[in-house]
Structures are given as structure tokens and as C-alpha cells.
Amino acid sequence: MDSQIINSSDDKNLQALKQEVEQLENITLIAIENLEEKLSSLQDITPVSDDENWSSRLDSIEVYAMEKLPPLSASIRQLSPEEFIHE
């Protein structure tokens, strides 16, 4: 009888793990779809010609980022799976 209790407990744990894996798979698929959408929108951007001086453009972007944007650590927060799905 003890083995039946253990098996029942194992079955519940296994079922809970399967549900968690399914949730993570769904979150991952949504994240992949969002990434694919963002990447496809980047393809619409006209590339910069080789003649342009990249150095000055990158320098100005870095300066702007340092002056205007908050530190990365301040903008990072833990999302719950529900929040992640809806963002």
C-alpha cells in the first residue's frame, strides 16, 4: 500500500511538471513569435551605406544613451509568466 501512495504522489508531481513544461513552452513560443516580428520589422530599415562614417554615428548614439537612458539594471524587473505573455 505504501508503494501505491508513493506512486500516486509521483504521478501528481509528474503531472505538475508536465503542466509547468507546457506553460514554459507556450511562453517560449510567444517570445519567439515576438522576436520574429521584431526581426522582420528590422528588415524594412534601409542599411547605412559603406561611405558613411560609422564611428561618429556610434559615438553620438553612445553619448545620447548615457545621457538620456536609465541604467539597464533600473529597467530590468522580473516578469511573471502572465505579464510576459501580455507584454
A tleap script that builds the chain and sets N, CA, C and O, in Angstrom:
source leaprc.protein.ff14SB
mol = sequence {
  NMET ASP SER GLN ILE ILE ASN SER SER ASP
  ASP LYS ASN LEU GLN ALA LEU LYS GLN GLU
  VAL GLU GLN LEU GLU ASN ILE THR LEU ILE
  ALA ILE GLU ASN LEU GLU GLU LYS LEU SER
  SER LEU GLN ASP ILE THR PRO VAL SER ASP
  ASP GLU ASN TRP SER SER ARG LEU ASP SER
  ILE GLU VAL TYR ALA MET GLU LYS LEU PRO
  PRO LEU SER ALA SER ILE ARG GLN LEU SER
  PRO GLU GLU PHE ILE HIE CGLU
}
set mol.1.N position { 0.816 -1.190 0.000 }
set mol.1.CA position { 0.000 0.000 0.000 }
set mol.1.C position { 0.862 1.257 0.000 }
set mol.1.O position { 0.516 2.250 -0.641 }
set mol.2.N position { 1.990 1.219 0.719 }
set mol.2.CA position { 2.882 2.375 0.728 }
set mol.2.C position { 3.380 2.695 -0.676 }
set mol.2.O position { 3.535 3.864 -1.030 }
set mol.3.N position { 3.629 1.669 -1.470 }
set mol.3.CA position { 4.111 1.917 -2.825 }
set mol.3.C position { 3.039 2.596 -3.673 }
set mol.3.O position { 3.362 3.378 -4.567 }
set mol.4.N position { 1.753 2.303 -3.399 }
set mol.4.CA position { 0.673 2.977 -4.125 }
set mol.4.C position { 0.621 4.460 -3.774 }
set mol.4.O position { 0.371 5.297 -4.640 }
set mol.5.N position { 0.858 4.786 -2.497 }
set mol.5.CA position { 0.867 6.182 -2.062 }
set mol.5.C position { 2.018 6.915 -2.736 }
set mol.5.O position { 1.856 8.034 -3.222 }
set mol.6.N position { 3.181 6.274 -2.760 }
set mol.6.CA position { 4.348 6.878 -3.398 }
set mol.6.C position { 4.087 7.077 -4.887 }
set mol.6.O position { 4.390 8.135 -5.438 }
set mol.7.N position { 3.523 6.057 -5.540 }
set mol.7.CA position { 3.238 6.169 -6.967 }
set mol.7.C position { 2.232 7.280 -7.244 }
set mol.7.O position { 2.367 8.021 -8.218 }
set mol.8.N position { 1.230 7.393 -6.389 }
set mol.8.CA position { 0.238 8.450 -6.552 }
set mol.8.C position { 0.890 9.821 -6.405 }
set mol.8.O position { 0.595 10.742 -7.165 }
set mol.9.N position { 1.770 9.946 -5.430 }
set mol.9.CA position { 2.484 11.202 -5.217 }
set mol.9.C position { 3.398 11.500 -6.402 }
set mol.9.O position { 3.480 12.639 -6.860 }
set mol.10.N position { 4.078 10.477 -6.892 }
set mol.10.CA position { 4.948 10.646 -8.060 }
set mol.10.C position { 4.139 11.069 -9.284 }
set mol.10.O position { 4.572 11.924 -10.057 }
set mol.11.N position { 2.959 10.465 -9.454 }
set mol.11.CA position { 2.099 10.825 -10.583 }
set mol.11.C position { 1.674 12.290 -10.509 }
set mol.11.O position { 1.651 12.984 -11.525 }
set mol.12.N position { 1.338 12.757 -9.309 }
set mol.12.CA position { 0.941 14.157 -9.139 }
set mol.12.C position { 2.114 15.083 -9.452 }
set mol.12.O position { 1.946 16.107 -10.114 }
set mol.13.N position { 3.293 14.718 -8.975 }
set mol.13.CA position { 4.484 15.527 -9.256 }
set mol.13.C position { 4.791 15.547 -10.752 }
set mol.13.O position { 5.122 16.589 -11.317 }
set mol.14.N position { 4.679 14.395 -11.372 }
set mol.14.CA position { 4.938 14.300 -12.807 }
set mol.14.C position { 3.927 15.136 -13.593 }
set mol.14.O position { 4.284 15.824 -14.549 }
set mol.15.N position { 2.672 15.066 -13.180 }
set mol.15.CA position { 1.635 15.846 -13.851 }
set mol.15.C position { 1.892 17.342 -13.686 }
set mol.15.O position { 1.730 18.111 -14.633 }
set mol.16.N position { 2.292 17.752 -12.483 }
set mol.16.CA position { 2.598 19.167 -12.231 }
set mol.16.C position { 3.783 19.613 -13.083 }
set mol.16.O position { 3.782 20.718 -13.626 }
set mol.17.N position { 4.795 18.751 -13.197 }
set mol.17.CA position { 5.954 19.078 -14.034 }
set mol.17.C position { 5.561 19.199 -15.506 }
set mol.17.O position { 6.037 20.089 -16.211 }
set mol.18.N position { 4.698 18.308 -15.959 }
set mol.18.CA position { 4.246 18.374 -17.349 }
set mol.18.C position { 3.506 19.679 -17.617 }
set mol.18.O position { 3.691 20.298 -18.665 }
set mol.19.N position { 2.664 20.098 -16.664 }
set mol.19.CA position { 1.935 21.359 -16.835 }
set mol.19.C position { 2.898 22.540 -16.868 }
set mol.19.O position { 2.730 23.467 -17.661 }
set mol.20.N position { 3.901 22.500 -16.007 }
set mol.20.CA position { 4.893 23.583 -15.975 }
set mol.20.C position { 5.666 23.643 -17.291 }
set mol.20.O position { 5.925 24.727 -17.814 }
set mol.21.N position { 6.028 22.494 -17.819 }
set mol.21.CA position { 6.745 22.441 -19.098 }
set mol.21.C position { 5.869 23.002 -20.218 }
set mol.21.O position { 6.356 23.740 -21.074 }
set mol.22.N position { 4.588 22.658 -20.217 }
set mol.22.CA position { 3.679 23.181 -21.236 }
set mol.22.C position { 3.584 24.701 -21.153 }
set mol.22.O position { 3.590 25.382 -22.178 }
set mol.23.N position { 3.496 25.234 -19.934 }
set mol.23.CA position { 3.439 26.687 -19.765 }
set mol.23.C position { 4.717 27.340 -20.281 }
set mol.23.O position { 4.666 28.358 -20.971 }
set mol.24.N position { 5.857 26.754 -19.947 }
set mol.24.CA position { 7.129 27.307 -20.408 }
set mol.24.C position { 7.257 27.222 -21.928 }
set mol.24.O position { 7.797 28.131 -22.559 }
set mol.25.N position { 6.766 26.144 -22.509 }
set mol.25.CA position { 6.788 26.023 -23.969 }
set mol.25.C position { 5.935 27.112 -24.609 }
set mol.25.O position { 6.333 27.714 -25.606 }
set mol.26.N position { 4.756 27.364 -24.031 }
set mol.26.CA position { 3.883 28.415 -24.569 }
set mol.26.C position { 4.546 29.779 -24.471 }
set mol.26.O position { 4.498 30.564 -25.418 }
set mol.27.N position { 5.164 30.064 -23.335 }
set mol.27.CA position { 5.857 31.339 -23.151 }
set mol.27.C position { 6.989 31.468 -24.166 }
set mol.27.O position { 7.185 32.529 -24.760 }
set mol.28.N position { 7.728 30.383 -24.356 }
set mol.28.CA position { 8.849 30.393 -25.300 }
set mol.28.C position { 8.362 30.617 -26.729 }
set mol.28.O position { 8.966 31.383 -27.479 }
set mol.29.N position { 7.275 29.954 -27.105 }
set mol.29.CA position { 6.739 30.133 -28.457 }
set mol.29.C position { 6.283 31.569 -28.687 }
set mol.29.O position { 6.512 32.131 -29.758 }
set mol.30.N position { 5.644 32.158 -27.693 }
set mol.30.CA position { 5.205 33.551 -27.817 }
set mol.30.C position { 6.414 34.471 -27.936 }
set mol.30.O position { 6.415 35.403 -28.740 }
set mol.31.N position { 7.446 34.207 -27.133 }
set mol.31.CA position { 8.660 35.030 -27.196 }
set mol.31.C position { 9.321 34.910 -28.566 }
set mol.31.O position { 9.798 35.904 -29.114 }
set mol.32.N position { 9.350 33.716 -29.113 }
set mol.32.CA position { 9.947 33.503 -30.439 }
set mol.32.C position { 9.137 34.247 -31.501 }
set mol.32.O position { 9.710 34.880 -32.389 }
set mol.33.N position { 7.809 34.173 -31.412 }
set mol.33.CA position { 6.968 34.888 -32.376 }
set mol.33.C position { 7.204 36.393 -32.291 }
set mol.33.O position { 7.313 37.068 -33.315 }
set mol.34.N position { 7.283 36.915 -31.068 }
set mol.34.CA position { 7.543 38.348 -30.894 }
set mol.34.C position { 8.897 38.735 -31.470 }
set mol.34.O position { 9.026 39.773 -32.119 }
set mol.35.N position { 9.903 37.903 -31.235 }
set mol.35.CA position { 11.235 38.175 -31.764 }
set mol.35.C position { 11.232 38.147 -33.287 }
set mol.35.O position { 11.849 38.996 -33.930 }
set mol.36.N position { 10.538 37.176 -33.858 }
set mol.36.CA position { 10.464 37.095 -35.316 }
set mol.36.C position { 9.789 38.331 -35.904 }
set mol.36.O position { 10.210 38.831 -36.947 }
set mol.37.N position { 8.737 38.829 -35.235 }
set mol.37.CA position { 8.066 40.043 -35.708 }
set mol.37.C position { 9.020 41.233 -35.668 }
set mol.37.O position { 9.080 42.027 -36.607 }
set mol.38.N position { 9.759 41.343 -34.576 }
set mol.38.CA position { 10.690 42.463 -34.441 }
set mol.38.C position { 11.814 42.365 -35.472 }
set mol.38.O position { 12.223 43.372 -36.050 }
set mol.39.N position { 12.307 41.157 -35.698 }
set mol.39.CA position { 13.365 40.984 -36.694 }
set mol.39.C position { 12.859 41.296 -38.096 }
set mol.39.O position { 13.579 41.893 -38.896 }
set mol.40.N position { 11.635 40.900 -38.397 }
set mol.40.CA position { 11.104 41.188 -39.731 }
set mol.40.C position { 10.905 42.687 -39.922 }
set mol.40.O position { 11.055 43.194 -41.034 }
set mol.41.N position { 10.567 43.399 -38.851 }
set mol.41.CA position { 10.428 44.853 -38.989 }
set mol.41.C position { 11.789 45.513 -39.191 }
set mol.41.O position { 11.875 46.568 -39.819 }
set mol.42.N position { 12.844 44.908 -38.669 }
set mol.42.CA position { 14.185 45.451 -38.881 }
set mol.42.C position { 14.629 45.299 -40.329 }
set mol.42.O position { 15.440 46.087 -40.813 }
set mol.43.N position { 14.114 44.311 -41.014 }
set mol.43.CA position { 14.489 44.109 -42.412 }
set mol.43.C position { 13.991 45.248 -43.294 }
set mol.43.O position { 14.508 45.461 -44.391 }
set mol.44.N position { 12.987 45.978 -42.816 }
set mol.44.CA position { 12.443 47.097 -43.585 }
set mol.44.C position { 13.304 48.351 -43.482 }
set mol.44.O position { 13.082 49.314 -44.216 }
set mol.45.N position { 14.275 48.350 -42.587 }
set mol.45.CA position { 15.131 49.516 -42.386 }
set mol.45.C position { 16.200 49.552 -43.475 }
set mol.45.O position { 16.831 48.538 -43.774 }
set mol.46.N position { 16.392 50.708 -44.050 }
set mol.46.CA position { 17.404 50.870 -45.093 }
set mol.46.C position { 18.795 50.795 -44.471 }
set mol.46.O position { 19.085 51.519 -43.519 }
set mol.47.N position { 19.650 49.936 -44.994 }
set mol.47.CA position { 21.006 49.842 -44.431 }
set mol.47.C position { 21.808 51.109 -44.701 }
set mol.47.O position { 21.562 51.829 -45.668 }
set mol.48.N position { 22.752 51.356 -43.838 }
set mol.48.CA position { 23.637 52.515 -43.992 }
set mol.48.C position { 24.682 52.175 -45.048 }
set mol.48.O position { 25.221 51.069 -45.068 }
set mol.49.N position { 24.956 53.116 -45.904 }
set mol.49.CA position { 25.943 52.864 -46.955 }
set mol.49.C position { 27.346 52.768 -46.353 }
set mol.49.O position { 27.612 53.291 -45.270 }
set mol.50.N position { 28.217 52.102 -47.064 }
set mol.50.CA position { 29.590 51.925 -46.592 }
set mol.50.C position { 30.354 53.243 -46.555 }
set mol.50.O position { 31.354 53.366 -45.848 }
set mol.51.N position { 29.882 54.230 -47.318 }
set mol.51.CA position { 30.574 55.517 -47.369 }
set mol.51.C position { 30.428 56.321 -46.077 }
set mol.51.O position { 31.263 57.172 -45.769 }
set mol.52.N position { 29.376 56.049 -45.336 }
set mol.52.CA position { 29.150 56.835 -44.122 }
set mol.52.C position { 30.172 56.478 -43.051 }
set mol.52.O position { 30.666 55.353 -42.975 }
set mol.53.N position { 30.461 57.456 -42.247 }
set mol.53.CA position { 31.418 57.248 -41.166 }
set mol.53.C position { 30.677 56.694 -39.951 }
set mol.53.O position { 29.949 57.418 -39.272 }
set mol.54.N position { 30.868 55.430 -39.692 }
set mol.54.CA position { 30.171 54.785 -38.580 }
set mol.54.C position { 30.649 55.303 -37.237 }
set mol.54.O position { 29.860 55.409 -36.298 }
set mol.55.N position { 31.890 55.616 -37.136 }
set mol.55.CA position { 32.463 55.990 -35.843 }
set mol.55.C position { 31.726 57.159 -35.206 }
set mol.55.O position { 31.362 57.089 -34.032 }
set mol.56.N position { 31.503 58.219 -35.947 }
set mol.56.CA position { 30.839 59.385 -35.364 }
set mol.56.C position { 29.387 59.081 -35.024 }
set mol.56.O position { 28.864 59.583 -34.029 }
set mol.57.N position { 28.735 58.267 -35.837 }
set mol.57.CA position { 27.345 57.904 -35.543 }
set mol.57.C position { 27.267 57.091 -34.264 }
set mol.57.O position { 26.403 57.337 -33.423 }
set mol.58.N position { 28.158 56.127 -34.111 }
set mol.58.CA position { 28.133 55.300 -32.908 }
set mol.58.C position { 28.477 56.113 -31.676 }
set mol.58.O position { 27.880 55.921 -30.617 }
set mol.59.N position { 29.429 57.013 -31.803 }
set mol.59.CA position { 29.785 57.866 -30.668 }
set mol.59.C position { 28.592 58.692 -30.218 }
set mol.59.O position { 28.337 58.811 -29.020 }
set mol.60.N position { 27.861 59.263 -31.161 }
set mol.60.CA position { 26.721 60.096 -30.779 }
set mol.60.C position { 25.612 59.259 -30.160 }
set mol.60.O position { 24.918 59.725 -29.257 }
set mol.61.N position { 25.437 58.037 -30.629 }
set mol.61.CA position { 24.435 57.146 -30.037 }
set mol.61.C position { 24.827 56.799 -28.609 }
set mol.61.O position { 23.982 56.810 -27.713 }
set mol.62.N position { 26.096 56.492 -28.390 }
set mol.62.CA position { 26.549 56.154 -27.040 }
set mol.62.C position { 26.386 57.328 -26.088 }
set mol.62.O position { 25.946 57.146 -24.953 }
set mol.63.N position { 26.731 58.522 -26.531 }
set mol.63.CA position { 26.594 59.706 -25.680 }
set mol.63.C position { 25.130 59.930 -25.346 }
set mol.63.O position { 24.784 60.192 -24.194 }
set mol.64.N position { 24.271 59.827 -26.349 }
set mol.64.CA position { 22.839 60.009 -26.118 }
set mol.64.C position { 22.333 58.982 -25.110 }
set mol.64.O position { 21.587 59.318 -24.191 }
set mol.65.N position { 22.747 57.728 -25.291 }
set mol.65.CA position { 22.293 56.667 -24.396 }
set mol.65.C position { 22.746 56.926 -22.967 }
set mol.65.O position { 21.979 56.715 -22.028 }
set mol.66.N position { 23.969 57.375 -22.795 }
set mol.66.CA position { 24.475 57.622 -21.442 }
set mol.66.C position { 23.753 58.796 -20.797 }
set mol.66.O position { 23.532 58.797 -19.586 }
set mol.67.N position { 23.384 59.793 -21.590 }
set mol.67.CA position { 22.739 60.982 -21.035 }
set mol.67.C position { 21.247 60.787 -20.801 }
set mol.67.O position { 20.709 61.279 -19.809 }
set mol.68.N position { 20.580 60.086 -21.689 }
set mol.68.CA position { 19.119 60.056 -21.674 }
set mol.68.C position { 18.507 58.788 -21.084 }
set mol.68.O position { 17.408 58.836 -20.532 }
set mol.69.N position { 19.187 57.680 -21.191 }
set mol.69.CA position { 18.578 56.423 -20.781 }
set mol.69.C position { 18.942 56.067 -19.347 }
set mol.69.O position { 20.053 56.348 -18.898 }
set mol.70.N position { 17.995 55.440 -18.617 }
set mol.70.CA position { 18.323 54.999 -17.260 }
set mol.70.C position { 19.283 53.818 -17.334 }
set mol.70.O position { 19.381 53.160 -18.370 }
set mol.71.N position { 19.985 53.548 -16.253 }
set mol.71.CA position { 20.864 52.373 -16.255 }
set mol.71.C position { 20.051 51.121 -16.558 }
set mol.71.O position { 18.886 51.021 -16.174 }
set mol.72.N position { 20.657 50.186 -17.235 }
set mol.72.CA position { 19.960 48.968 -17.624 }
set mol.72.C position { 19.396 48.244 -16.416 }
set mol.72.O position { 18.279 47.729 -16.471 }
set mol.73.N position { 20.143 48.196 -15.335 }
set mol.73.CA position { 19.681 47.480 -14.149 }
set mol.73.C position { 18.408 48.096 -13.586 }
set mol.73.O position { 17.614 47.392 -12.962 }
set mol.74.N position { 18.194 49.386 -13.789 }
set mol.74.CA position { 16.991 50.047 -13.281 }
set mol.74.C position { 15.766 49.673 -14.104 }
set mol.74.O position { 14.641 49.740 -13.607 }
set mol.75.N position { 15.974 49.281 -15.355 }
set mol.75.CA position { 14.831 48.968 -16.206 }
set mol.75.C position { 14.516 47.475 -16.255 }
set mol.75.O position { 13.540 47.069 -16.886 }
set mol.76.N position { 15.321 46.668 -15.605 }
set mol.76.CA position { 15.096 45.228 -15.616 }
set mol.76.C position { 14.288 44.850 -14.387 }
set mol.76.O position { 14.613 45.240 -13.266 }
set mol.77.N position { 13.236 44.087 -14.617 }
set mol.77.CA position { 12.484 43.554 -13.491 }
set mol.77.C position { 12.006 42.162 -13.863 }
set mol.77.O position { 11.896 41.821 -15.041 }
set mol.78.N position { 11.729 41.374 -12.856 }
set mol.78.CA position { 11.290 40.005 -13.081 }
set mol.78.C position { 9.829 40.021 -13.521 }
set mol.78.O position { 8.993 40.637 -12.860 }
set mol.79.N position { 9.517 39.363 -14.613 }
set mol.79.CA position { 8.146 39.267 -15.085 }
set mol.79.C position { 7.574 37.911 -14.718 }
set mol.79.O position { 8.258 36.891 -14.809 }
set mol.80.N position { 6.323 37.907 -14.305 }
set mol.80.CA position { 5.639 36.638 -14.114 }
set mol.80.C position { 5.279 36.111 -15.500 }
set mol.80.O position { 5.258 36.882 -16.459 }
set mol.81.N position { 4.995 34.811 -15.628 }
set mol.81.CA position { 4.622 34.283 -16.946 }
set mol.81.C position { 3.421 35.019 -17.546 }
set mol.81.O position { 3.372 35.235 -18.757 }
set mol.82.N position { 2.451 35.406 -16.704 }
set mol.82.CA position { 1.273 36.108 -17.207 }
set mol.82.C position { 1.659 37.477 -17.763 }
set mol.82.O position { 1.179 37.873 -18.826 }
set mol.83.N position { 2.519 38.198 -17.054 }
set mol.83.CA position { 2.953 39.510 -17.528 }
set mol.83.C position { 3.742 39.375 -18.826 }
set mol.83.O position { 3.587 40.183 -19.742 }
set mol.84.N position { 4.588 38.350 -18.898 }
set mol.84.CA position { 5.424 38.146 -20.073 }
set mol.84.C position { 4.557 37.902 -21.302 }
set mol.84.O position { 4.833 38.427 -22.381 }
set mol.85.N position { 3.515 37.108 -21.132 }
set mol.85.CA position { 2.633 36.771 -22.248 }
set mol.85.C position { 1.927 38.017 -22.759 }
set mol.85.O position { 1.757 38.182 -23.968 }
set mol.86.N position { 1.513 38.897 -21.852 }
set mol.86.CA position { 0.732 40.062 -22.252 }
set mol.86.C position { 1.579 41.220 -22.740 }
set mol.86.O position { 1.030 42.164 -23.308 }
set mol.87.N position { 2.897 41.196 -22.546 }
set mol.87.CA position { 3.737 42.317 -22.991 }
set mol.87.C position { 4.226 42.118 -24.394 }
set mol.87.O position { 4.944 42.967 -24.923 }
savepdb mol mol.pdb
quit
